[in-house]
Amino acid sequence: MSDSPGNRPDDSPPPGLLNGLARHGWRHAKRVVIFVVGGTLVLLGIAMIVLPGPAIVVIPAGLAVLATEFVWARWLLKRVKQQMRNMGNAIMGASRPPPPGEKP
């Protein structure tokens, strides 16, 4: 067999396959890096619940990193955001007077 462009050795992959494998490998590596970084942030945030540190900031940040690649993290981040909004509304609603024109 010759190595002309029309003939390739039987053991070599088709040209498009290498690009596909490279893209798949890159996507997989990206997912692993996002999982490690986001998971580390979430675990650090959980540790900060009992240790000194801003757990209330670090846990959602870790979930936000994970949510860039994982649907389950996106769903969990939405729930955390809703709970934070509810807590903020409860705190602010209890501490500030009602707007003018509204009955208490």
C-alpha positions as a printed NumPy array, in Angstrom:
array([[  0.   ,   0.   ,   0.   ],
       [  1.15 ,   3.512,  -0.669],
       [  0.699,   6.487,   1.601],
       [ -0.923,   8.681,  -1.021],
       [ -3.855,  10.834,   0.122],
       [ -6.366,   8.431,  -1.429],
       [ -4.924,   5.372,   0.296],
       [ -4.305,   5.111,   4.013],
       [ -3.038,   2.13 ,   5.984],
       [ -5.807,  -0.082,   7.388],
       [ -4.778,   0.521,  11.008],
       [ -5.036,   4.316,  10.867],
       [ -8.314,   5.974,  11.91 ],
       [-10.291,   8.037,   9.428],
       [ -9.238,  11.723,   9.486],
       [-12.535,  12.972,  10.962],
       [-12.371,  10.432,  13.769],
       [ -9.276,  12.018,  15.307],
       [-10.998,  15.384,  15.47 ],
       [-14.068,  13.764,  17.036],
       [-11.975,  11.949,  19.634],
       [-10.069,  15.125,  20.445],
       [-13.32 ,  17.06 ,  20.902],
       [-14.795,  14.287,  23.04 ],
       [-11.62 ,  14.118,  25.138],
       [-11.637,  17.899,  25.62 ],
       [-15.303,  17.906,  26.667],
       [-14.722,  15.059,  29.091],
       [-11.648,  16.758,  30.579],
       [-13.593,  20.031,  30.907],
       [-16.415,  18.25 ,  32.752],
       [-13.931,  16.616,  35.121],
       [-12.22 ,  19.947,  35.888],
       [-15.583,  21.666,  36.471],
       [-16.693,  18.811,  38.732],
       [-13.482,  18.94 ,  40.783],
       [-13.459,  22.755,  41.148],
       [-17.197,  23.067,  41.851],
       [-17.233,  20.059,  44.171],
       [-14.266,  21.417,  46.099],
       [-16.016,  24.767,  46.551],
       [-19.201,  23.085,  47.764],
       [-17.256,  20.891,  50.202],
       [-15.319,  23.899,  51.491],
       [-18.597,  25.749,  51.928],
       [-20.087,  22.856,  53.874],
       [-16.996,  22.822,  56.104],
       [-17.419,  26.578,  56.611],
       [-20.819,  25.97 ,  58.178],
       [-19.009,  24.853,  61.33 ],
       [-15.662,  26.559,  60.658],
       [-15.172,  30.293,  60.298],
       [-15.844,  31.433,  56.765],
       [-18.513,  32.661,  54.357],
       [-20.354,  29.366,  53.733],
       [-23.432,  31.24 ,  52.533],
       [-21.351,  32.61 ,  49.639],
       [-19.05 ,  29.675,  48.886],
       [-21.737,  26.968,  48.57 ],
       [-23.776,  28.848,  45.927],
       [-20.522,  29.734,  44.133],
       [-19.608,  26.057,  43.949],
       [-23.085,  25.207,  42.703],
       [-22.811,  27.946,  40.084],
       [-19.571,  26.411,  38.805],
       [-21.177,  22.967,  38.708],
       [-24.318,  24.369,  37.038],
       [-22.285,  25.419,  34.005],
       [-22.016,  21.746,  33.058],
       [-24.495,  19.668,  35.088],
       [-28.301,  19.901,  34.974],
       [-28.737,  18.557,  38.514],
       [-26.558,  21.374,  39.859],
       [-28.582,  23.933,  37.888],
       [-31.77 ,  22.603,  39.51 ],
       [-30.183,  22.645,  42.973],
       [-28.842,  26.177,  42.449],
       [-32.351,  27.389,  41.54 ],
       [-33.689,  25.882,  44.765],
       [-30.91 ,  27.469,  46.837],
       [-31.56 ,  30.857,  45.209],
       [-35.281,  30.571,  45.958],
       [-34.606,  29.648,  49.59 ],
       [-32.193,  32.584,  49.933],
       [-34.829,  34.914,  48.471],
       [-37.446,  33.562,  50.882],
       [-35.105,  34.023,  53.857],
       [-34.203,  37.538,  52.721],
       [-37.858,  38.46 ,  52.291],
       [-38.707,  37.049,  55.71 ],
       [-35.858,  38.957,  57.352],
       [-36.508,  42.205,  55.503],
       [-40.265,  41.914,  55.86 ],
       [-39.994,  41.495,  59.607],
       [-37.571,  44.355,  60.103],
       [-38.894,  47.133,  57.858],
       [-42.204,  48.939,  58.083],
       [-44.798,  48.414,  55.362],
       [-44.698,  50.83 ,  52.423],
       [-46.874,  53.963,  52.719],
       [-50.49 ,  53.302,  51.871],
       [-50.359,  49.62 ,  52.915],
       [-51.973,  48.384,  56.081],
       [-49.637,  46.623,  58.54 ]])
